[in-house]
């Protein structure tokens, strides 16, 4: 959440600072009509394009995903290795440790081992990972889709404003003198649409996509770890197997192998 908030703040300042520095009349950037058309139109399109329950679920999921950071792969790997070191994959020992497991997906998998669903463990984990991945991709697609509409709605606000402006030019002697300011007001709707699409929806979709990818990677690592726990492999095998799924600079050494090699 911190990185997203910082990025959003920086991109917002990139828009606001030039307005404060360059504009003679800053009030020209405020258009209630443009705001209503862009924001209201986007909400209307969202409600008509997607089932209401799915839309509510997406909003809740977006808030939760943006708020929470995804664990680094090494953090997940370290927890699995430490669990293997303590329990050696024995059910009685796993049962004692299950409540202290921090990573939810690992905790659920360990509970399946404790409940003796060993023979179906891999199938269940694969299905859960795929379902989670598909749900994450669906959320990203919805956000990306909604990001397509604000620029068009902003243009709509501008067109409506210009139609009204041009209609009034012929009936007023001062019409030409007000042409510039009136067109400036009309273009504000387009500005709102561009800002909403490129400063809100696009970065949000990218953030969600990255977090979904990291979450899938962590779950795949966890699945391998759980299968090794089920087979009661040694902590050394667990450590080397999981480290093979990480980049070299991310690999962890819970068992102190590097220290022994150095000695």
Phi and psi restraints in degrees (value plus and minus 20) as a CYANA .aco file:
   2 UNK   PHI     -81.8   -41.8
   2 UNK   PSI     -66.7   -26.7
   3 UNK   PHI     -84.9   -44.9
   3 UNK   PSI     -59.7   -19.7
   4 UNK   PHI     -85.1   -45.1
   4 UNK   PSI     -63.5   -23.5
   5 UNK   PHI     -84.3   -44.3
   5 UNK   PSI     -62.1   -22.1
   6 UNK   PHI     -84.3   -44.3
   6 UNK   PSI     -65.3   -25.3
   7 UNK   PHI     -81.7   -41.7
   7 UNK   PSI     -61.6   -21.6
   8 UNK   PHI     -84.2   -44.2
   8 UNK   PSI     -60.3   -20.3
   9 UNK   PHI     -83.7   -43.7
   9 UNK   PSI     -64.2   -24.2
  10 UNK   PHI     -83.0   -43.0
  10 UNK   PSI     -67.3   -27.3
  11 UNK   PHI     -85.2   -45.2
  11 UNK   PSI     -53.1   -13.1
  12 UNK   PHI     -87.7   -47.7
  12 UNK   PSI     -61.3   -21.3
  13 UNK   PHI     -84.0   -44.0
  13 UNK   PSI     -54.0   -14.0
  14 UNK   PHI     -80.2   -40.2
  14 UNK   PSI     -51.1   -11.1
  15 UNK   PHI    -105.6   -65.6
  15 UNK   PSI     -63.6   -23.6
  16 UNK   PHI     -92.0   -52.0
  16 UNK   PSI     -62.9   -22.9
  17 UNK   PHI     -78.6   -38.6
  17 UNK   PSI     -67.9   -27.9
  18 UNK   PHI     -79.5   -39.5
  18 UNK   PSI     -55.3   -15.3
  19 UNK   PHI     -82.9   -42.9
  19 UNK   PSI     -65.1   -25.1
  20 UNK   PHI     -86.6   -46.6
  20 UNK   PSI     -54.6   -14.6
  21 UNK   PHI    -103.1   -63.1
  21 UNK   PSI     -62.1   -22.1
  22 UNK   PHI    -113.7   -73.7
  22 UNK   PSI     -50.8   -10.8
  23 UNK   PHI     -97.3   -57.3
  23 UNK   PSI     112.2   152.2
  24 UNK   PHI     -97.2   -57.2
  24 UNK   PSI     -56.6   -16.6
  25 UNK   PHI    -144.7  -104.7
  25 UNK   PSI      75.2   115.2
  26 UNK   PHI     -88.2   -48.2
  26 UNK   PSI     -41.5    -1.5
  27 UNK   PHI     -86.0   -46.0
  27 UNK   PSI     -38.0     2.0
  28 UNK   PHI     -85.0   -45.0
  28 UNK   PSI     -41.3    -1.3
  29 UNK   PHI    -102.6   -62.6
  29 UNK   PSI     -20.9    19.1
  30 UNK   PHI    -124.4   -84.4
  30 UNK   PSI      97.1   137.1
  31 UNK   PHI    -157.9  -117.9
  31 UNK   PSI      87.9   127.9
  32 UNK   PHI     -83.4   -43.4
  32 UNK   PSI     -59.6   -19.6
  33 UNK   PHI     -82.8   -42.8
  33 UNK   PSI     -65.6   -25.6
  34 UNK   PHI     -83.5   -43.5
  34 UNK   PSI     -59.8   -19.8
  35 UNK   PHI     -83.2   -43.2
  35 UNK   PSI     -65.4   -25.4
  36 UNK   PHI     -83.9   -43.9
  36 UNK   PSI     -63.2   -23.2
  37 UNK   PHI     -86.0   -46.0
  37 UNK   PSI     -65.1   -25.1
  38 UNK   PHI     -91.5   -51.5
  38 UNK   PSI     -72.0   -32.0
  39 UNK   PHI     -91.0   -51.0
  39 UNK   PSI     -69.4   -29.4
  40 UNK   PHI     -82.5   -42.5
  40 UNK   PSI     -60.2   -20.2
  41 UNK   PHI     -85.0   -45.0
  41 UNK   PSI     -60.8   -20.8
  42 UNK   PHI     -82.8   -42.8
  42 UNK   PSI     -63.2   -23.2
  43 UNK   PHI     -83.4   -43.4
  43 UNK   PSI     -63.4   -23.4
  44 UNK   PHI     -81.8   -41.8
  44 UNK   PSI     -62.8   -22.8
  45 UNK   PHI     -84.4   -44.4
  45 UNK   PSI     -61.3   -21.3
  46 UNK   PHI     -80.8   -40.8
  46 UNK   PSI     -64.5   -24.5
  47 UNK   PHI     -86.8   -46.8
  47 UNK   PSI     -57.4   -17.4
  48 UNK   PHI    -100.4   -60.4
  48 UNK   PSI     -45.9    -5.9
  49 UNK   PHI    -105.3   -65.3
  49 UNK   PSI     -49.1    -9.1
  50 UNK   PHI    -147.1  -107.1
  50 UNK   PSI     127.1   167.1
  51 UNK   PHI     -75.3   -35.3
  51 UNK   PSI     119.8   159.8
  52 UNK   PHI     -79.1   -39.1
  52 UNK   PSI     -63.3   -23.3
  53 UNK   PHI     -83.3   -43.3
  53 UNK   PSI     -58.6   -18.6
  54 UNK   PHI     -86.3   -46.3
  54 UNK   PSI     -57.2   -17.2
  55 UNK   PHI     -86.3   -46.3
  55 UNK   PSI     -63.9   -23.9
  56 UNK   PHI     -82.7   -42.7
  56 UNK   PSI     -63.4   -23.4
  57 UNK   PHI     -80.2   -40.2
  57 UNK   PSI     -61.3   -21.3
  58 UNK   PHI     -83.7   -43.7
  58 UNK   PSI     -64.3   -24.3
  59 UNK   PHI     -80.8   -40.8
  59 UNK   PSI     -66.6   -26.6
  60 UNK   PHI     -82.8   -42.8
  60 UNK   PSI     -61.6   -21.6
  61 UNK   PHI     -86.4   -46.4
  61 UNK   PSI     -61.1   -21.1
  62 UNK   PHI     -81.0   -41.0
  62 UNK   PSI     -64.6   -24.6
  63 UNK   PHI     -81.3   -41.3
  63 UNK   PSI     -64.8   -24.8
  64 UNK   PHI     -85.5   -45.5
  64 UNK   PSI     -65.1   -25.1
  65 UNK   PHI     -86.4   -46.4
  65 UNK   PSI     -63.8   -23.8
  66 UNK   PHI     -87.2   -47.2
  66 UNK   PSI     -52.7   -12.7
  67 UNK   PHI     -92.2   -52.2
  67 UNK   PSI     -57.8   -17.8
  68 UNK   PHI    -119.6   -79.6
  68 UNK   PSI     122.0   162.0
  69 UNK   PHI    -109.2   -69.2
  69 UNK   PSI     126.6   166.6
  70 UNK   PHI    -104.4   -64.4
  70 UNK   PSI     115.0   155.0
  71 UNK   PHI     -78.7   -38.7
  71 UNK   PSI     123.7   163.7
  72 UNK   PHI     -88.1   -48.1
  72 UNK   PSI     128.2   168.2
  73 UNK   PHI     -74.2   -34.2
  73 UNK   PSI     -64.9   -24.9
  74 UNK   PHI     -79.7   -39.7
  74 UNK   PSI     -52.4   -12.4
  75 UNK   PHI     -85.3   -45.3
  75 UNK   PSI     -63.1   -23.1
  76 UNK   PHI     -85.8   -45.8
  76 UNK   PSI     -64.9   -24.9
  77 UNK   PHI     -81.2   -41.2
  77 UNK   PSI     -63.6   -23.6
  78 UNK   PHI     -80.4   -40.4
  78 UNK   PSI     -62.2   -22.2
  79 UNK   PHI     -85.0   -45.0
  79 UNK   PSI     -59.0   -19.0
  80 UNK   PHI     -87.4   -47.4
  80 UNK   PSI     -63.0   -23.0
  81 UNK   PHI     -83.5   -43.5
  81 UNK   PSI     -64.8   -24.8
  82 UNK   PHI     -82.4   -42.4
  82 UNK   PSI     -57.5   -17.5
  83 UNK   PHI     -85.4   -45.4
  83 UNK   PSI     -61.5   -21.5
  84 UNK   PHI     -83.8   -43.8
  84 UNK   PSI     -60.4   -20.4
  85 UNK   PHI     -83.6   -43.6
  85 UNK   PSI     -57.9   -17.9
  86 UNK   PHI     -98.6   -58.6
  86 UNK   PSI     -55.7   -15.7
  87 UNK   PHI    -130.1   -90.1
  87 UNK   PSI     -43.6    -3.6
  88 UNK   PHI      37.4    77.4
  88 UNK   PSI       2.2    42.2
  89 UNK   PHI      58.2    98.2
  89 UNK   PSI     -14.3    25.7
  90 UNK   PHI     -97.4   -57.4
  90 UNK   PSI     116.3   156.3
  91 UNK   PHI     -79.6   -39.6
  91 UNK   PSI     -63.9   -23.9
  92 UNK   PHI     -80.2   -40.2
  92 UNK   PSI     -61.4   -21.4
  93 UNK   PHI     -91.9   -51.9
  93 UNK   PSI     -58.0   -18.0
  94 UNK   PHI     -83.8   -43.8
  94 UNK   PSI     -57.2   -17.2
  95 UNK   PHI     -82.3   -42.3
  95 UNK   PSI     -53.9   -13.9
  96 UNK   PHI     -93.3   -53.3
  96 UNK   PSI     -48.8    -8.8
  97 UNK   PHI    -117.2   -77.2
  97 UNK   PSI     -33.2     6.8
  98 UNK   PHI     -79.2   -39.2
  98 UNK   PSI     -58.0   -18.0
  99 UNK   PHI     -89.6   -49.6
  99 UNK   PSI     -40.0     0.0
 100 UNK   PHI    -112.5   -72.5
 100 UNK   PSI     -23.6    16.4
 101 UNK   PHI     -91.1   -51.1
 101 UNK   PSI     108.6   148.6
 102 UNK   PHI    -107.1   -67.1
 102 UNK   PSI     -58.6   -18.6
 103 UNK   PHI     -99.2   -59.2
 103 UNK   PSI      95.9   135.9
 104 UNK   PHI     -76.8   -36.8
 104 UNK   PSI     -63.4   -23.4
 105 UNK   PHI     -84.8   -44.8
 105 UNK   PSI     -58.2   -18.2
 106 UNK   PHI     -85.8   -45.8
 106 UNK   PSI     -62.5   -22.5
 107 UNK   PHI     -81.7   -41.7
 107 UNK   PSI     -63.3   -23.3
 108 UNK   PHI     -84.2   -44.2
 108 UNK   PSI     -60.7   -20.7
 109 UNK   PHI     -85.9   -45.9
 109 UNK   PSI     -60.7   -20.7
 110 UNK   PHI     -83.1   -43.1
 110 UNK   PSI     -58.1   -18.1
 111 UNK   PHI     -83.6   -43.6
 111 UNK   PSI     -55.7   -15.7
 112 UNK   PHI     -83.9   -43.9
 112 UNK   PSI     -59.9   -19.9
 113 UNK   PHI     -84.5   -44.5
 113 UNK   PSI     -63.7   -23.7
 114 UNK   PHI     -80.8   -40.8
 114 UNK   PSI     -58.0   -18.0
 115 UNK   PHI    -101.3   -61.3
 115 UNK   PSI     -11.7    28.3
 116 UNK   PHI      42.7    82.7
 116 UNK   PSI      19.2    59.2
 117 UNK   PHI    -121.6   -81.6
 117 UNK   PSI      18.3    58.3
 118 UNK   PHI     -79.1   -39.1
 118 UNK   PSI     -65.1   -25.1
 119 UNK   PHI     -86.5   -46.5
 119 UNK   PSI     -43.0    -3.0
 120 UNK   PHI    -127.9   -87.9
 120 UNK   PSI     -13.4    26.6
 121 UNK   PHI     -78.4   -38.4
 121 UNK   PSI     -69.6   -29.6
 122 UNK   PHI     -83.0   -43.0
 122 UNK   PSI     -63.6   -23.6
 123 UNK   PHI     -81.6   -41.6
 123 UNK   PSI     -63.3   -23.3
 124 UNK   PHI     -84.2   -44.2
 124 UNK   PSI     -64.1   -24.1
 125 UNK   PHI     -86.2   -46.2
 125 UNK   PSI     -61.1   -21.1
 126 UNK   PHI     -81.1   -41.1
 126 UNK   PSI     -64.2   -24.2
 127 UNK   PHI     -83.8   -43.8
 127 UNK   PSI     -61.1   -21.1
 128 UNK   PHI     -85.9   -45.9
 128 UNK   PSI     -60.3   -20.3
 129 UNK   PHI     -85.0   -45.0
 129 UNK   PSI     -64.1   -24.1
 130 UNK   PHI     -84.5   -44.5
 130 UNK   PSI     -62.3   -22.3
 131 UNK   PHI     -82.5   -42.5
 131 UNK   PSI     -64.0   -24.0
 132 UNK   PHI     -83.1   -43.1
 132 UNK   PSI     -62.2   -22.2
 133 UNK   PHI     -85.0   -45.0
 133 UNK   PSI     -63.8   -23.8
 134 UNK   PHI     -84.9   -44.9
 134 UNK   PSI     -58.5   -18.5
 135 UNK   PHI     -85.0   -45.0
 135 UNK   PSI     -62.9   -22.9
 136 UNK   PHI     -82.6   -42.6
 136 UNK   PSI     -62.5   -22.5
 137 UNK   PHI     -86.8   -46.8
 137 UNK   PSI     -55.9   -15.9
 138 UNK   PHI     -82.9   -42.9
 138 UNK   PSI     -61.8   -21.8
 139 UNK   PHI     -83.9   -43.9
 139 UNK   PSI     -64.1   -24.1
 140 UNK   PHI     -80.5   -40.5
 140 UNK   PSI     -63.0   -23.0
 141 UNK   PHI     -83.7   -43.7
 141 UNK   PSI     -58.8   -18.8
 142 UNK   PHI     -85.1   -45.1
 142 UNK   PSI     -64.7   -24.7
 143 UNK   PHI     -83.8   -43.8
 143 UNK   PSI     -62.4   -22.4
 144 UNK   PHI     -83.4   -43.4
 144 UNK   PSI     -59.5   -19.5
 145 UNK   PHI     -83.8   -43.8
 145 UNK   PSI     -64.2   -24.2
 146 UNK   PHI     -85.0   -45.0
 146 UNK   PSI     -48.1    -8.1
 147 UNK   PHI     -90.3   -50.3
 147 UNK   PSI     -33.7     6.3
 148 UNK   PHI     -97.5   -57.5
 148 UNK   PSI     -44.0    -4.0
 149 UNK   PHI    -108.1   -68.1
 149 UNK   PSI     -55.8   -15.8
 150 UNK   PHI     -73.5   -33.5
 150 UNK   PSI     -62.6   -22.6
 151 UNK   PHI     -80.3   -40.3
 151 UNK   PSI     -60.3   -20.3
 152 UNK   PHI     -87.1   -47.1
 152 UNK   PSI     -59.1   -19.1
 153 UNK   PHI     -87.9   -47.9
 153 UNK   PSI     -56.6   -16.6
 154 UNK   PHI     -82.8   -42.8
 154 UNK   PSI     -60.5   -20.5
 155 UNK   PHI     -84.8   -44.8
 155 UNK   PSI     -57.9   -17.9
 156 UNK   PHI     -80.0   -40.0
 156 UNK   PSI     -64.6   -24.6
 157 UNK   PHI     -81.2   -41.2
 157 UNK   PSI     -60.1   -20.1
 158 UNK   PHI     -86.0   -46.0
 158 UNK   PSI     -64.1   -24.1
 159 UNK   PHI     -81.4   -41.4
 159 UNK   PSI     -65.5   -25.5
 160 UNK   PHI     -81.0   -41.0
 160 UNK   PSI     -60.7   -20.7
 161 UNK   PHI     -85.2   -45.2
 161 UNK   PSI     -61.7   -21.7
 162 UNK   PHI     -90.9   -50.9
 162 UNK   PSI     -55.1   -15.1
 163 UNK   PHI     -80.3   -40.3
 163 UNK   PSI     -66.2   -26.2
 164 UNK   PHI     -83.2   -43.2
 164 UNK   PSI     -60.0   -20.0
 165 UNK   PHI     -83.5   -43.5
 165 UNK   PSI     -70.7   -30.7
 166 UNK   PHI     -85.6   -45.6
 166 UNK   PSI     -53.9   -13.9
 167 UNK   PHI     -84.3   -44.3
 167 UNK   PSI     -51.8   -11.8
 168 UNK   PHI    -109.1   -69.1
 168 UNK   PSI     -27.7    12.3
 169 UNK   PHI     -87.0   -47.0
 169 UNK   PSI     -58.1   -18.1
 170 UNK   PHI     -91.7   -51.7
 170 UNK   PSI     -42.8    -2.8
 171 UNK   PHI    -119.8   -79.8
 171 UNK   PSI      -8.2    31.8
 172 UNK   PHI    -160.1  -120.1
 172 UNK   PSI     110.8   150.8
 173 UNK   PHI     -86.7   -46.7
 173 UNK   PSI     -47.8    -7.8
 174 UNK   PHI    -113.6   -73.6
 174 UNK   PSI      -8.6    31.4
 175 UNK   PHI     -80.6   -40.6
 175 UNK   PSI     -63.0   -23.0
 176 UNK   PHI     -86.6   -46.6
 176 UNK   PSI     -54.2   -14.2
 177 UNK   PHI     -89.8   -49.8
 177 UNK   PSI     -44.2    -4.2
 178 UNK   PHI    -116.1   -76.1
 178 UNK   PSI     -18.4    21.6
 179 UNK   PHI     -81.2   -41.2
 179 UNK   PSI     -69.2   -29.2
 180 UNK   PHI     -79.7   -39.7
 180 UNK   PSI     -75.7   -35.7
 181 UNK   PHI     -78.5   -38.5
 181 UNK   PSI     -57.7   -17.7
 182 UNK   PHI     -88.5   -48.5
 182 UNK   PSI     -59.3   -19.3
 183 UNK   PHI     -86.7   -46.7
 183 UNK   PSI     -55.3   -15.3
 184 UNK   PHI     -80.7   -40.7
 184 UNK   PSI     -64.6   -24.6
 185 UNK   PHI     -81.7   -41.7
 185 UNK   PSI     -61.1   -21.1
 186 UNK   PHI     -83.2   -43.2
 186 UNK   PSI     -54.3   -14.3
 187 UNK   PHI     -95.9   -55.9
 187 UNK   PSI     -32.9     7.1
 188 UNK   PHI     -81.5   -41.5
 188 UNK   PSI     -54.8   -14.8
 189 UNK   PHI     -80.1   -40.1
 189 UNK   PSI     -62.0   -22.0
 190 UNK   PHI     -83.3   -43.3
 190 UNK   PSI     -59.8   -19.8
 191 UNK   PHI     -79.7   -39.7
 191 UNK   PSI     -65.9   -25.9
 192 UNK   PHI     -78.2   -38.2
 192 UNK   PSI     -63.7   -23.7
 193 UNK   PHI     -84.6   -44.6
 193 UNK   PSI     -62.6   -22.6
 194 UNK   PHI     -84.6   -44.6
 194 UNK   PSI     -63.9   -23.9
 195 UNK   PHI     -83.4   -43.4
 195 UNK   PSI     -66.0   -26.0
 196 UNK   PHI     -83.5   -43.5
 196 UNK   PSI     -60.5   -20.5
 197 UNK   PHI     -91.6   -51.6
 197 UNK   PSI     -64.1   -24.1
 198 UNK   PHI    -115.6   -75.6
 198 UNK   PSI     -39.5     0.5
 199 UNK   PHI    -124.9   -84.9
 199 UNK   PSI     -35.0     5.0
 200 UNK   PHI    -136.8   -96.8
 200 UNK   PSI     -85.9   -45.9
 201 UNK   PHI     -89.2   -49.2
 201 UNK   PSI     -66.1   -26.1
 202 UNK   PHI     -83.6   -43.6
 202 UNK   PSI     -70.9   -30.9
 203 UNK   PHI     -81.9   -41.9
 203 UNK   PSI     -56.1   -16.1
 204 UNK   PHI     -83.0   -43.0
 204 UNK   PSI     -65.1   -25.1
 205 UNK   PHI     -82.6   -42.6
 205 UNK   PSI     -61.5   -21.5
 206 UNK   PHI     -85.7   -45.7
 206 UNK   PSI     -61.2   -21.2
 207 UNK   PHI     -81.0   -41.0
 207 UNK   PSI     -64.8   -24.8
 208 UNK   PHI     -84.4   -44.4
 208 UNK   PSI     -59.0   -19.0
 209 UNK   PHI     -86.0   -46.0
 209 UNK   PSI     -62.7   -22.7
 210 UNK   PHI     -84.0   -44.0
 210 UNK   PSI     -65.4   -25.4
 211 UNK   PHI     -85.8   -45.8
 211 UNK   PSI     -56.8   -16.8
 212 UNK   PHI     -83.9   -43.9
 212 UNK   PSI     -60.6   -20.6
 213 UNK   PHI     -84.8   -44.8
 213 UNK   PSI     -63.5   -23.5
 214 UNK   PHI     -85.4   -45.4
 214 UNK   PSI     -60.0   -20.0
 215 UNK   PHI     -83.3   -43.3
 215 UNK   PSI     -61.7   -21.7
 216 UNK   PHI     -83.5   -43.5
 216 UNK   PSI     -63.5   -23.5
 217 UNK   PHI     -80.3   -40.3
 217 UNK   PSI     -64.5   -24.5
 218 UNK   PHI     -83.3   -43.3
 218 UNK   PSI     -58.4   -18.4
 219 UNK   PHI     -89.9   -49.9
 219 UNK   PSI     -56.1   -16.1
 220 UNK   PHI     -86.0   -46.0
 220 UNK   PSI     -61.3   -21.3
 221 UNK   PHI     -81.0   -41.0
 221 UNK   PSI     -64.1   -24.1
 222 UNK   PHI     -83.9   -43.9
 222 UNK   PSI     -58.9   -18.9
 223 UNK   PHI     -81.0   -41.0
 223 UNK   PSI     -64.9   -24.9
 224 UNK   PHI     -80.8   -40.8
 224 UNK   PSI     -63.8   -23.8
 225 UNK   PHI     -81.1   -41.1
 225 UNK   PSI     -61.2   -21.2
 226 UNK   PHI     -86.2   -46.2
 226 UNK   PSI     -58.6   -18.6
 227 UNK   PHI     -85.8   -45.8
 227 UNK   PSI     -56.0   -16.0
 228 UNK   PHI     -89.2   -49.2
 228 UNK   PSI     -57.7   -17.7
 229 UNK   PHI     -84.1   -44.1
 229 UNK   PSI     -63.2   -23.2
 230 UNK   PHI     -78.8   -38.8
 230 UNK   PSI     -59.9   -19.9
 231 UNK   PHI    -103.5   -63.5
 231 UNK   PSI     -18.0    22.0
 232 UNK   PHI      36.3    76.3
 232 UNK   PSI      22.0    62.0
 233 UNK   PHI     -91.1   -51.1
 233 UNK   PSI     137.6   177.6
 234 UNK   PHI     -88.8   -48.8
 234 UNK   PSI     138.9   178.9
 235 UNK   PHI     -80.3   -40.3
 235 UNK   PSI     -52.2   -12.2
 236 UNK   PHI     -84.3   -44.3
 236 UNK   PSI     -65.1   -25.1
 237 UNK   PHI     -83.2   -43.2
 237 UNK   PSI     -61.6   -21.6
 238 UNK   PHI     -81.2   -41.2
 238 UNK   PSI     -67.2   -27.2
 239 UNK   PHI     -82.0   -42.0
 239 UNK   PSI     -67.9   -27.9
 240 UNK   PHI     -88.7   -48.7
 240 UNK   PSI     -56.4   -16.4
 241 UNK   PHI     -86.9   -46.9
 241 UNK   PSI     -62.9   -22.9
 242 UNK   PHI     -95.2   -55.2
 242 UNK   PSI     -55.5   -15.5
 243 UNK   PHI     -83.3   -43.3
 243 UNK   PSI     -48.7    -8.7
 244 UNK   PHI     -85.8   -45.8
 244 UNK   PSI     -37.9     2.1
 245 UNK   PHI    -114.2   -74.2
 245 UNK   PSI     -20.1    19.9
 246 UNK   PHI    -130.1   -90.1
 246 UNK   PSI     139.0   179.0
 247 UNK   PHI     -88.9   -48.9
 247 UNK   PSI     136.5   176.5
 248 UNK   PHI     -75.1   -35.1
 248 UNK   PSI     -63.7   -23.7
 249 UNK   PHI     -92.5   -52.5
 249 UNK   PSI     -30.4     9.6
 250 UNK   PHI    -116.5   -76.5
 250 UNK   PSI     -32.0     8.0
 251 UNK   PHI     -83.3   -43.3
 251 UNK   PSI     124.1   164.1
 252 UNK   PHI    -131.9   -91.9
 252 UNK   PSI     135.3   175.3
 253 UNK   PHI    -150.1  -110.1
 253 UNK   PSI      59.4    99.4
 254 UNK   PHI     -91.5   -51.5
 254 UNK   PSI     -52.2   -12.2
 255 UNK   PHI    -105.7   -65.7
 255 UNK   PSI     -21.5    18.5
 256 UNK   PHI      51.4    91.4
 256 UNK   PSI      10.1    50.1
 257 UNK   PHI     -86.5   -46.5
 257 UNK   PSI     -56.7   -16.7
 258 UNK   PHI     -85.3   -45.3
 258 UNK   PSI     -57.1   -17.1
 259 UNK   PHI     -86.7   -46.7
 259 UNK   PSI     -60.6   -20.6
 260 UNK   PHI     -86.2   -46.2
 260 UNK   PSI     -58.7   -18.7
 261 UNK   PHI     -87.0   -47.0
 261 UNK   PSI     -57.7   -17.7
 262 UNK   PHI     -87.6   -47.6
 262 UNK   PSI     -54.1   -14.1
